[in-house]
Amino acid sequence: MSVHLPRIALIEDNDDLREEMVFFLQSRGYAAWGASSAEDFWKRLHRNPVDIVLVDLGLPGEDGFSVIEYLNEMSGFGLIVVSARGGQPERLRGLTLGADIYLVKPVNFARLAEEIDKLWARIQGDGASEATAPQDTAPPQKWSLDAAHSCLIDPDGKALRLTAQEFSLLQILYRNPSQVYAKEILHDQLFEYDEHPETHRVDVILSRLRKKARDQHFRLPIRAIFGKGVVFIDS
């Protein structure tokens, strides 16, 4: 059985780098195309739909931050920043606006492919326009995670749609309800191990998740334990 690989777009204004990256991605079997600006990307997106977008930040005209913010609002896209801007303010802003992964140039192409594959594995089944609980079964009697629709379902059957990062975070907490996870541990499981983990990345995901739950009047079963970490309350 053939494996469905993600369709990828790259927004990069450096012609040589864009051509090199698109060639590499196509050689790995991805359906990939490149755009030199945000405007070029928007014009081509309708005719060439994609699953994952690689975004440079320093673009002519509309910058990469704006692209990330708008794509995140549209939902349904995996978002990877590939930028020479490696400072913490840029990283935090990019992740807050909705980027799933932030990579700093120069990027090892083999690592880029690994990150794409890991992100694609997390967002499989995230294409439904509206996440709903299955209609042909009774509502679950406890909290559950629906991987097919990438959503969290409460005991009454109400569903909350999740981004790839939110789903991954909840998967970790859901495996061992009532166990308190330090943010450093969550960071290591969500991202690569770092001797000095940037735990604000976990805070960003939690903040976005809580806001979404409040906006949808959804009771979130996550509690922060001061000085200790985060816990999933399955009750």
C-alpha positions as CSV (number, residue, x, y, z in Angstrom):
1,M,0.0,0.0,0.0
2,S,1.4,3.4,-1.0
3,V,2.1,6.0,1.7
4,H,0.5,9.4,1.2
5,L,3.2,12.0,1.5
6,P,2.3,15.6,2.4
7,R,2.1,18.3,-0.3
8,I,4.5,21.1,0.5
9,A,4.9,24.7,-0.5
10,L,8.1,26.7,0.3
11,I,8.0,30.5,0.6
12,E,11.6,31.7,0.1
13,D,12.9,34.8,-1.7
14,N,16.4,33.5,-2.2
15,D,16.2,32.0,-5.7
16,D,19.1,29.6,-5.3
17,L,18.0,28.3,-1.9
18,R,14.4,28.0,-3.0
19,E,15.3,25.9,-6.1
20,E,17.7,23.8,-4.1
21,M,15.2,23.0,-1.3
22,V,12.3,22.3,-3.8
23,F,14.6,20.0,-5.7
24,F,15.6,18.1,-2.5
25,L,11.9,17.8,-1.4
26,Q,10.9,16.5,-4.8
27,S,13.7,14.0,-4.8
28,R,12.4,12.7,-1.5
29,G,9.0,12.0,-3.1
30,Y,7.1,15.1,-1.8
31,A,4.9,17.1,-4.2
32,A,6.6,20.4,-3.6
33,W,6.6,23.9,-5.2
34,G,8.2,27.2,-4.3
35,A,7.1,30.8,-4.2
36,S,9.4,33.9,-4.0
37,S,6.9,36.0,-2.0
38,A,3.8,35.8,0.0
39,E,1.8,37.4,-2.9
40,D,3.1,34.7,-5.2
41,F,2.2,32.0,-2.7
42,W,-1.4,33.2,-2.3
43,K,-1.9,33.3,-6.1
44,R,-0.7,29.8,-6.5
45,L,-2.2,28.2,-3.4
46,H,-5.8,27.9,-4.8
47,R,-4.6,25.9,-7.8
48,N,-1.9,24.0,-5.9
49,P,-3.3,23.0,-2.5
50,V,-0.8,21.9,0.1
51,D,-0.6,20.3,3.5
52,I,2.6,21.8,5.0
53,V,4.0,25.3,4.3
54,L,7.7,26.2,4.9
55,V,7.9,29.9,5.5
56,D,10.9,32.3,5.6
57,L,10.3,35.4,7.7
58,G,12.3,38.0,5.8
59,L,10.1,38.2,2.7
60,P,9.6,41.1,0.4
61,G,6.2,42.8,0.9
62,E,4.0,40.8,3.3
63,D,6.4,39.1,5.8
64,G,6.4,35.6,7.0
65,F,4.8,36.4,10.4
66,S,1.7,37.6,8.6
67,V,1.6,34.5,6.4
68,I,1.8,32.2,9.5
69,E,-0.9,34.1,11.3
70,Y,-3.3,34.0,8.4
71,L,-2.7,30.3,7.6
72,N,-3.2,29.4,11.2
73,E,-6.6,31.2,11.2
74,M,-7.5,29.2,8.1
75,S,-6.5,26.0,9.8
76,G,-5.6,22.7,8.1
77,F,-2.0,23.6,7.5
78,G,1.2,22.4,9.1
79,L,3.5,25.4,9.5
80,I,7.3,25.3,9.6
81,V,9.4,28.5,9.9
82,V,12.8,28.3,8.1
83,S,14.6,31.5,8.9
84,A,17.9,33.1,9.6
85,R,16.3,34.9,12.6
86,G,17.2,32.7,15.5
87,G,16.5,35.0,18.4
88,Q,14.1,34.1,21.2
89,P,11.7,37.0,20.4
90,E,11.3,35.8,16.8
91,R,10.9,32.1,17.9
92,L,8.3,33.0,20.5
93,R,6.4,35.2,18.1
94,G,6.4,32.6,15.3
95,L,5.2,29.8,17.7
96,T,2.6,32.1,19.3
97,L,1.2,33.0,15.8
98,G,0.8,29.3,15.1
99,A,4.0,27.8,13.7
100,D,4.4,24.1,14.6
101,I,8.2,24.0,14.2
102,Y,10.9,26.8,14.1
103,L,14.1,26.0,12.3
104,V,17.1,28.3,12.0
105,K,19.2,28.6,8.8
106,P,21.3,27.0,7.6
107,V,19.1,24.0,7.8
108,N,20.4,20.4,7.3
109,F,18.1,19.1,4.6
110,A,18.0,15.6,6.1
111,R,16.8,17.1,9.4
112,L,14.2,19.1,7.6
113,A,12.8,16.0,6.0
114,E,12.7,14.3,9.5
115,E,10.8,17.3,10.9
116,I,8.4,17.3,8.0
117,D,7.7,13.6,8.5
118,K,7.2,14.0,12.2
119,L,4.8,16.9,11.7
120,W,2.9,15.0,9.0
121,A,2.5,12.0,11.3
122,R,1.0,14.3,14.0
123,I,-1.5,16.0,11.7
124,Q,-2.7,12.9,9.9
125,G,-6.5,12.9,10.0
126,D,-6.6,16.7,10.8
127,G,-8.4,17.6,7.5
128,A,-12.0,17.5,8.8
129,S,-13.5,21.0,8.6
130,E,-15.5,20.5,11.8
131,A,-14.5,18.0,14.5
132,T,-17.5,16.1,15.9
133,A,-18.0,13.1,18.0
134,P,-19.0,9.9,16.1
135,Q,-22.7,10.0,15.5
136,D,-23.4,6.3,15.4
137,T,-22.2,5.5,18.9
138,A,-23.2,6.7,22.4
139,P,-21.2,9.7,23.8
140,P,-18.1,8.5,25.8
141,Q,-18.5,8.3,29.5
142,K,-15.1,9.8,30.1
143,W,-12.6,12.1,28.3
144,S,-11.2,10.7,25.0
145,L,-8.8,11.8,22.2
146,D,-10.0,11.2,18.7
147,A,-6.9,10.9,16.5
148,A,-9.0,10.6,13.3
149,H,-10.4,14.1,13.7
150,S,-7.6,15.5,15.9
151,C,-10.0,16.5,18.7
152,L,-10.6,16.2,22.5
153,I,-14.0,14.8,23.4
154,D,-15.6,15.5,26.8
155,P,-17.8,13.0,28.7
156,D,-20.9,14.5,27.1
157,G,-19.6,14.0,23.6
158,K,-18.7,17.6,22.9
159,A,-15.5,18.0,20.7
160,L,-12.7,20.5,20.7
161,R,-10.6,20.7,17.6
162,L,-6.9,20.6,18.2
163,T,-3.8,21.7,16.3
164,A,-1.0,19.3,15.8
165,Q,1.0,20.6,18.8
166,E,-2.1,20.7,21.1
167,F,-2.9,17.1,20.2
168,S,0.6,16.0,20.9
169,L,0.6,17.7,24.2
170,L,-2.7,16.2,25.3
171,Q,-1.5,12.8,24.1
172,I,1.3,12.9,26.6
173,L,-0.9,14.1,29.5
174,Y,-3.7,11.7,28.6
175,R,-1.6,8.6,28.7
176,N,-1.2,9.0,32.5
177,P,-4.1,11.0,34.0
178,S,-3.5,12.5,37.4
179,Q,0.3,12.4,36.8
180,V,1.9,15.8,37.1
181,Y,4.3,16.5,34.2
182,A,7.1,19.1,34.7
183,K,7.2,21.5,31.8
184,E,10.8,20.5,31.1
185,I,9.6,16.9,30.6
186,L,6.8,18.0,28.3
187,H,9.3,20.1,26.3
188,D,11.7,17.2,25.8
189,Q,8.8,14.9,24.6
190,L,7.3,17.5,22.3
191,F,10.5,18.9,20.9
192,E,14.2,17.8,20.8
193,Y,16.1,17.4,24.0
194,D,17.8,20.6,25.1
195,E,20.1,21.1,28.0
196,H,18.4,24.4,28.6
197,P,14.8,23.8,27.4
198,E,12.7,26.8,26.3
199,T,9.6,25.9,28.4
200,H,7.9,29.0,27.2
201,R,7.1,27.0,24.1
202,V,4.9,24.7,26.3
203,D,3.3,27.8,27.9
204,V,2.4,29.1,24.4
205,I,0.7,25.9,23.5
206,L,-1.2,25.8,26.8
207,S,-2.2,29.5,26.5
208,R,-3.6,29.0,23.0
209,L,-5.4,25.8,24.0
210,R,-7.0,27.5,27.1
211,K,-8.1,30.5,25.0
212,K,-9.7,28.2,22.4
213,A,-11.5,26.3,25.1
214,R,-12.8,29.5,26.7
215,D,-14.0,30.9,23.4
216,Q,-16.0,27.6,22.8
217,H,-17.2,27.2,26.4
218,F,-15.4,23.9,26.6
219,R,-14.3,22.7,30.0
220,L,-10.6,21.8,29.7
221,P,-9.4,18.9,31.9
222,I,-5.9,20.4,32.4
223,R,-4.7,21.9,35.6
224,A,-1.4,23.7,36.3
225,I,0.1,22.7,39.7
226,F,2.2,25.7,40.9
227,G,5.9,24.9,41.0
228,K,5.4,21.3,39.7
229,G,3.8,21.2,36.3
230,V,0.7,20.2,34.4
231,V,-1.8,17.4,34.9
232,F,-4.7,15.9,33.0
233,I,-7.8,15.4,35.3
234,D,-9.9,12.5,33.9
235,S,-13.0,13.1,35.9
